[in-house]
């Protein structure tokens, strides 16, 4: 098979174009934020912090304070939390309950239900069950 000069030039141009496309695809860099190192991902693990050459272990802080409702009582009956913390009442009783105070009024929680409220202002907040007035609790927000 014989090729004339024009055909050779076209074939050479196609091969050059193909080689350029192939090489440019191989030379692309991965995005800068791609990492295969799991340790570089954001986690909620405790972190060591160094201040004035002293290393302290930073504690993981929970932003949810759980209060169980069982045997017609709040447990714990009094909790002390920081402003911004969410109180979560979980009804582990056989009867329905609710939370009633000057600040918080929950819907009725059936057995197994729960209710959450985030306290943003410091103060002492007394509450009771809206169904069973003898059930009382207190949230102290610092």
N, CA and C of each residue as an Amber inpcrd file, in Angstrom:
protein
   426
   0.8390000  -1.1670000   0.0000000   0.0000000   0.0000000   0.0000000
   0.8870000   1.2340000   0.0000000   0.5830000   2.1320000  -0.9170000
   1.3630000   3.3520000  -1.0650000   0.5630000   4.5330000  -0.5670000
   1.2300000   5.4440000   0.1710000   0.5950000   6.6740000   0.6390000
   1.2320000   7.8610000  -0.0520000   0.4140000   8.7650000  -0.4840000
   0.9750000   9.9860000  -1.0510000   1.3080000  10.9540000   0.0770000
   1.9630000  12.0210000  -0.2440000   2.4190000  12.9970000   0.7510000
   1.2590000  13.5940000   1.5280000   0.1610000  13.8540000   0.8750000
  -0.9980000  14.4540000   1.5350000  -1.5640000  13.4930000   2.5830000
  -1.6830000  12.2030000   2.2340000  -2.2130000  11.2070000   3.1730000
  -1.3100000  11.0510000   4.3820000  -0.0130000  11.0470000   4.1750000
   0.9430000  10.9330000   5.2770000   0.8030000  12.1230000   6.2170000
   0.6370000  13.2940000   5.6610000   0.4720000  14.4990000   6.4820000
  -0.7840000  14.4440000   7.3320000  -1.8850000  13.9570000   6.7630000
  -3.1540000  13.8420000   7.5050000  -3.0170000  12.8050000   8.6160000
  -2.4320000  11.6680000   8.3030000  -2.2270000  10.6140000   9.3050000
  -1.3380000  11.1360000  10.4330000  -0.2740000  11.8320000  10.0890000
   0.6310000  12.3770000  11.1040000  -0.0970000  13.3920000  11.9820000
  -0.9510000  14.2250000  11.3900000  -1.6960000  15.2250000  12.1600000
  -2.6700000  14.5520000  13.1110000  -3.3490000  13.4890000  12.6440000
  -4.2960000  12.7540000  13.5090000  -3.5530000  12.0980000  14.6630000
  -2.3970000  11.4820000  14.3840000  -1.6090000  10.8320000  15.4320000
  -1.1090000  11.8620000  16.4460000  -0.6930000  13.0210000  15.9760000
  -0.2300000  14.0790000  16.8650000  -1.3680000  14.5770000  17.7520000
  -2.5480000  14.7470000  17.1600000  -3.7180000  15.1800000  17.9240000
  -4.0770000  14.1350000  18.9730000  -4.0900000  12.8620000  18.6010000
  -4.3950000  11.7790000  19.5280000  -3.3760000  11.7260000  20.6740000
  -2.0850000  11.8340000  20.3530000  -1.0300000  11.8040000  21.3680000
  -1.1760000  12.9780000  22.3220000  -1.5150000  14.1630000  21.8120000
  -1.6980000  15.3510000  22.6490000  -2.8640000  15.1470000  23.6070000
  -3.9700000  14.6140000  23.1060000  -5.1360000  14.3680000  23.9620000
  -4.8140000  13.3340000  25.0220000  -4.1200000  12.2920000  24.6590000
  -3.7660000  11.2360000  25.5990000  -2.8620000  11.7710000  26.7000000
  -1.8290000  12.5020000  26.3230000  -0.8990000  13.0460000  27.3110000
  -1.5540000  14.0860000  28.2140000  -2.3980000  14.9260000  27.6640000
  -3.0280000  15.9500000  28.4990000  -3.9720000  15.3180000  29.5100000
  -4.6050000  14.2110000  29.1630000  -5.4720000  13.5160000  30.1130000
  -4.6930000  12.8610000  31.2230000  -3.4840000  12.3830000  30.9220000
  -2.6470000  11.7190000  31.9160000  -1.9760000  12.6970000  32.8520000
  -1.8500000  13.9230000  32.4280000  -1.0980000  14.8830000  33.2160000
  -1.9960000  15.7530000  34.1010000  -3.3100000  15.5360000  34.1000000
  -4.1810000  16.3370000  34.9530000  -3.9180000  15.9800000  36.4000000
  -3.9470000  16.9860000  37.2500000  -3.7210000  16.7640000  38.6660000
  -5.0460000  16.5960000  39.3700000  -5.0270000  15.8330000  40.4620000
  -6.2250000  15.6650000  41.2770000  -6.5340000  16.9840000  41.9670000
  -7.8030000  17.2540000  42.2590000  -8.1430000  18.4770000  42.9790000
  -7.3900000  18.5520000  44.3060000  -7.0600000  19.7700000  44.7370000
  -6.2410000  19.9720000  45.9320000  -6.9040000  19.4590000  47.1910000
  -8.2370000  19.4180000  47.2560000  -8.9000000  18.9950000  48.4800000
  -9.1610000  17.4970000  48.5330000  -8.7090000  16.7360000  47.5530000
  -8.8940000  15.2940000  47.5640000  -7.8220000  14.6630000  48.4300000
  -8.2490000  13.7700000  49.3150000  -7.3030000  13.1120000  50.2050000
  -7.7180000  11.6790000  50.4210000  -6.7550000  10.7910000  50.3820000
  -7.0590000   9.4020000  50.6760000  -6.6870000   9.0650000  52.1090000
  -6.2710000  10.0590000  52.8710000  -5.8740000   9.8520000  54.2500000
  -7.0620000  10.1150000  55.1710000  -7.6510000   9.0580000  55.7790000
  -8.8220000   9.2510000  56.6260000  -8.5420000  10.1730000  57.8100000
  -7.3090000  10.2740000  58.2550000  -6.9930000  11.1250000  59.4040000
  -7.1690000  12.5960000  59.0840000  -7.2160000  12.9620000  57.8120000
  -7.3610000  14.3660000  57.4620000  -8.8190000  14.8020000  57.4190000
  -9.7530000  13.8760000  57.5530000 -11.1640000  14.2210000  57.5350000
 -11.5750000  14.8190000  58.8760000 -12.6090000  15.6690000  58.8440000
 -13.1040000  16.2960000  60.0550000 -13.8200000  15.2540000  60.9010000
 -13.4610000  15.1780000  62.1790000 -14.0930000  14.2460000  63.0930000
 -14.4190000  14.9540000  64.3970000 -15.1410000  14.2720000  65.2780000
 -15.4630000  14.8100000  66.5900000 -14.5610000  14.1910000  67.6550000
 -13.3710000  13.8040000  67.2590000 -12.4340000  13.1890000  68.1860000
 -11.8100000  14.2600000  69.0740000 -11.4310000  13.8930000  70.3250000
 -10.7300000  14.8630000  71.1600000  -9.4310000  15.3050000  70.4960000
  -9.0210000  16.5370000  70.7600000  -7.8430000  17.1120000  70.1320000
  -6.8800000  17.5670000  71.2210000  -5.5830000  17.3280000  71.0280000
  -4.5840000  17.8400000  71.9570000  -4.2770000  19.2770000  71.5810000
  -4.2610000  20.1430000  72.5750000  -4.0120000  21.5620000  72.3550000
  -2.7980000  21.9630000  73.1860000  -1.8860000  22.7160000  72.5890000
  -0.7120000  23.1820000  73.3050000  -0.8320000  24.6830000  73.5250000
  -0.7640000  25.1060000  74.7940000  -0.8180000  26.5150000  75.1640000
   0.3380000  26.7790000  76.1210000   1.1440000  27.7690000  75.8130000
   2.3060000  28.1080000  76.6390000   3.1610000  26.8780000  76.9350000
   3.3980000  26.0750000  75.9120000   4.2170000  24.8670000  75.9980000
   3.6350000  23.7910000  76.9100000   2.3530000  23.9050000  77.2610000
   1.7120000  22.8680000  78.0600000   0.6520000  22.2000000  77.1950000
   0.6280000  20.8720000  77.2130000  -0.3410000  20.1380000  76.4180000
  -1.4960000  19.7200000  77.3170000  -2.7010000  20.0060000  76.8590000
  -3.9030000  19.6200000  77.5880000  -4.7990000  18.8190000  76.6600000
  -5.5420000  17.8940000  77.1970000  -6.4680000  17.1060000  76.3930000
  -7.8090000  17.8290000  76.3730000  -8.2480000  18.2390000  75.1820000
  -9.5410000  18.9020000  75.0510000 -10.6220000  17.8400000  75.1480000
 -11.6230000  18.0730000  75.9650000 -12.6990000  17.1170000  76.1530000
 -13.7550000  17.2860000  75.0740000 -14.3090000  16.1670000  74.5970000
 -15.4370000  16.2370000  73.6840000 -16.6480000  16.6540000  74.5150000
 -17.3270000  17.6980000  74.0940000 -18.4310000  18.2330000  74.8590000
 -19.7360000  17.8510000  74.1790000 -20.6180000  17.2450000  74.9440000
 -21.9200000  16.8930000  74.4070000 -22.8160000  18.1130000  74.4760000
 -23.5640000  18.3560000  73.4280000 -24.4720000  19.4880000  73.4290000
 -25.9000000  19.0350000  73.7070000 -26.0660000  17.7740000  74.0870000
 -27.3860000  17.2570000  74.4360000 -27.3300000  16.6630000  75.8370000
 -28.2370000  17.1120000  76.7010000 -28.3810000  16.5660000  78.0450000
 -29.6650000  15.7370000  78.0510000 -29.5370000  14.4410000  78.2890000
 -30.6960000  13.5550000  78.2820000 -31.3220000  13.4780000  79.6670000
 -32.6460000  13.5900000  79.6970000 -33.4160000  13.4480000  80.9350000
 -34.4500000  12.3600000  80.6630000 -34.3960000  11.2770000  81.4250000
 -35.3580000  10.2000000  81.2010000 -36.5940000  10.4200000  82.0650000
 -37.7000000   9.9400000  81.5650000 -38.9620000   9.9820000  82.3030000
 -39.3330000   8.5260000  82.5500000 -39.2930000   8.1460000  83.8360000
 -39.5400000   6.7460000  84.1810000 -40.1170000   6.6850000  85.5940000
 -41.0600000   5.7970000  85.8000000 -41.7120000   5.6380000  87.1030000
 -42.2800000   6.9610000  87.6080000 -42.8730000   7.7240000  86.7020000
 -43.5060000   9.0130000  87.0050000 -42.5360000   9.9760000  87.6870000
 -41.2890000  10.0180000  87.1700000 -40.2710000  10.9370000  87.6960000
 -39.2990000  11.3110000  86.5790000 -38.7140000  12.5060000  86.7040000
 -37.6600000  12.9570000  85.7960000 -36.3270000  12.5460000  86.3990000
 -35.4580000  11.9570000  85.5810000 -34.1700000  11.4950000  86.0860000
 -33.0640000  11.9170000  85.1180000 -32.1610000  12.7870000  85.5640000
 -32.0970000  13.4150000  86.8840000 -33.1550000  14.5100000  87.0240000
 -33.5650000  14.7430000  88.2580000 -34.6010000  15.7470000  88.5260000
 -34.0570000  17.1580000  88.3060000 -32.7610000  17.3590000  88.5620000
 -32.1210000  18.6590000  88.3480000 -30.8840000  18.4490000  87.4910000
 -30.7620000  19.2560000  86.4380000 -29.5720000  19.2100000  85.5880000
 -28.9890000  20.6060000  85.4890000 -27.6630000  20.6830000  85.4130000
 -26.9680000  21.9560000  85.2040000 -26.2570000  21.8510000  83.8590000
 -26.5630000  22.8100000  82.9820000 -26.0150000  22.7920000  81.6220000
 -25.4930000  24.1720000  81.2510000 -24.7400000  24.2380000  80.1800000
 -24.2630000  25.5140000  79.6460000 -25.2860000  26.0430000  78.6470000
 -25.3480000  27.3640000  78.5110000 -26.2270000  27.9780000  77.5200000
 -25.8860000  27.4260000  76.1390000 -26.8890000  27.1150000  75.3590000
 -26.6990000  26.5320000  74.0400000 -26.8560000  25.0240000  74.0270000
 -27.0000000  24.4190000  75.1910000 -27.1650000  22.9740000  75.2950000
 -28.6290000  22.6050000  75.0940000 -28.8520000  21.4800000  74.4510000
 -30.2020000  20.9820000  74.2230000 -30.5390000  19.9410000  75.2810000
 -31.6820000  20.1220000  75.9320000 -32.1980000  19.1090000  76.8630000
 -33.1180000  18.2040000  76.0590000 -32.9590000  16.9060000  76.2410000
 -33.7960000  15.9300000  75.5440000 -34.4640000  15.0380000  76.5750000
 -35.7800000  15.1440000  76.6570000 -36.5640000  14.3070000  77.5430000
 -37.0090000  13.0800000  76.7580000 -36.7880000  11.8920000  77.3200000
 -37.1770000  10.6400000  76.6810000 -38.1700000   9.9340000  77.5920000
 -39.3540000   9.6650000  77.0710000 -40.3960000   9.0150000  77.8640000
 -40.1820000   7.5030000  77.8490000 -39.6240000   7.0090000  78.9480000
 -39.3910000   5.5690000  79.1130000 -40.4270000   4.9630000  80.0430000
 -41.5310000   5.6790000  80.2380000 -42.5920000   5.2610000  81.1510000
 -43.6980000   4.5650000  80.3680000 -44.6430000   3.9880000  81.1030000
 -45.7730000   3.3240000  80.4630000 -46.9310000   4.2870000  80.2110000
 -46.8270000   5.5190000  80.7040000 -47.8800000   6.5230000  80.5310000
 -47.3570000   7.6970000  79.6960000 -48.2680000   8.4750000  79.1580000
 -47.9070000   9.6740000  78.3990000 -47.5260000  10.7900000  79.3680000
 -46.5950000  11.6680000  78.9260000 -46.1340000  12.7960000  79.7440000
 -45.8830000  13.9960000  78.8390000 -45.7180000  15.1650000  79.4660000
 -45.3360000  16.3660000  78.7250000 -44.4780000  17.2360000  79.6250000
 -43.8670000  18.2530000  79.0460000 -43.0310000  19.1980000  79.7950000
 -43.7560000  20.5370000  79.7760000 -43.9240000  21.1200000  80.9700000
 -44.6360000  22.3910000  81.0690000 -43.8810000  23.3220000  82.0130000
 -43.5690000  24.5310000  81.4940000 -42.9290000  25.5550000  82.3200000
 -43.2470000  26.9140000  81.7200000 -42.6770000  27.9600000  82.3200000
 -42.8870000  29.3050000  81.7720000 -42.1760000  29.4670000  80.4270000
 -41.1850000  28.6260000  80.1330000 -40.4040000  28.7160000  78.9110000
 -40.6880000  27.5820000  77.9280000 -40.9310000  26.4000000  78.4570000
 -41.0380000  25.1920000  77.6320000 -42.4230000  24.5730000  77.7820000
 -43.0430000  24.2810000  76.6690000 -44.3100000  23.5460000  76.6560000
 -44.2670000  22.5400000  75.5160000 -44.1110000  21.2920000  75.8750000
 -43.9860000  20.2560000  74.8500000 -45.3580000  19.6830000  74.5070000
 -45.4190000  19.0380000  73.3650000 -46.6260000  18.2410000  73.0980000
 -46.5870000  17.0040000  73.9980000 -47.6890000  16.2920000  74.0630000
 -47.7480000  15.0580000  74.8500000 -46.8350000  14.0270000  74.2000000
 -45.9880000  13.4230000  75.0370000 -45.0800000  12.3710000  74.5720000
 -45.6500000  11.0180000  74.9560000 -45.9630000  10.2130000  73.9660000
 -46.4120000   8.8440000  74.2230000 -45.2280000   8.0320000  74.7340000
 -45.4670000   6.8660000  75.3370000 -44.3480000   6.0090000  75.7230000
 -43.4120000   5.7810000  74.5370000 -42.1110000   5.9690000  74.7650000
 -41.1110000   5.8330000  73.7200000 -40.8390000   7.1330000  72.9820000
 -41.6610000   8.1610000  73.2060000 -41.4830000   9.4450000  72.5370000
 -40.4270000  10.2990000  73.2130000 -40.0800000  11.3980000  72.5550000
 -39.0910000  12.3060000  73.1340000 -39.4000000  13.7350000  72.7110000
 -38.7640000  14.6780000  73.4000000 -38.9190000  16.0990000  73.1120000
 -37.5920000  16.7780000  73.3970000 -37.1990000  17.7270000  72.5420000
 -35.9400000  18.4590000  72.7180000 -36.2010000  19.9540000  72.7730000
 -35.4070000  20.6430000  73.6100000 -35.4730000  22.1000000  73.7010000
 -34.0650000  22.6120000  73.9830000 -33.6360000  23.6390000  73.2370000
 -32.3120000  24.2250000  73.4290000 -32.4290000  25.4590000  74.3100000
 -31.6910000  25.4490000  75.4220000 -31.6840000  26.5650000  76.3630000
 -30.5780000  27.5340000  75.9640000 -30.9400000  28.7680000  75.6620000
 -29.9590000  29.7460000  75.1930000 -29.6370000  30.8220000  76.2290000
 -30.5050000  31.0030000  77.2240000 -30.3090000  32.0550000  78.2150000
 -30.0320000  31.4550000  79.5890000 -29.0070000  31.9630000  80.2980000
 -28.7520000  31.4880000  81.6590000 -29.9600000  31.7370000  82.5610000
 -30.1260000  30.8650000  83.5320000 -31.2260000  30.9910000  84.4860000
 -31.5930000  29.6440000  85.0580000 -32.5530000  29.6560000  85.9740000
 -33.0550000  28.4310000  86.5810000 -34.4860000  28.2450000  86.1090000
 -34.7530000  27.1100000  85.4930000 -36.0490000  26.8450000  84.8880000
 -36.6870000  25.6170000  85.5410000 -37.7140000  25.8630000  86.3570000
 -38.4690000  24.7660000  86.9690000 -39.5220000  24.3190000  85.9700000
 -39.7830000  23.0250000  85.9270000 -40.8040000  22.4920000  85.0360000
 -41.5290000  21.3430000  85.7100000 -42.6520000  20.9710000  85.1470000
 -43.4180000  19.8360000  85.6500000 -43.9990000  19.0920000  84.4570000
 -44.6230000  17.9710000  84.7430000 -45.3430000  17.2490000  83.6970000
 -46.6920000  17.9380000  83.5530000 -47.0880000  18.2540000  82.3480000
 -48.3650000  18.9110000  82.1080000 -49.5610000  18.0180000  82.3930000
 -49.3350000  16.7200000  82.5020000 -50.4080000  15.7640000  82.7850000
 -50.4060000  15.3660000  84.2530000 -49.2200000  15.2310000  84.8280000
 -49.0590000  14.7860000  86.2200000 -48.2960000  15.8760000  86.9880000
 -49.0010000  16.7950000  87.6020000 -48.4100000  17.9790000  88.2400000
 -47.4390000  17.6370000  89.3690000 -47.5080000  16.4330000  89.9050000
 -46.6000000  16.0540000  90.9990000 -45.1960000  15.7300000  90.4940000
 -45.0370000  15.5970000  89.1860000 -43.7130000  15.3240000  88.6050000
 -43.0250000  16.6560000  88.3330000 -41.8720000  16.9060000  88.9950000
 -41.1850000  18.1760000  88.8710000 -39.7010000  17.9710000  88.5400000
 -39.1400000  18.9660000  87.8390000 -37.7310000  18.9460000  87.5250000
 -37.2190000  20.3790000  87.3800000 -35.8820000  20.5200000  87.2970000
 -35.2640000  21.8240000  87.1770000 -34.0900000  21.7540000  86.2140000
 -34.0040000  22.7640000  85.3380000 -32.8550000  22.9080000  84.4670000
 -32.1650000  24.2100000  84.8610000 -30.8930000  24.1020000  85.2440000
 -30.0840000  25.2770000  85.5940000 -29.1480000  25.5340000  84.4180000
 -29.2720000  26.7110000  83.8250000 -28.4650000  27.0560000  82.6550000
 -27.4360000  28.0890000  83.0660000 -26.1760000  27.7860000  82.8420000
 -25.0800000  28.7070000  83.2200000 -24.5930000  29.4710000  82.0350000
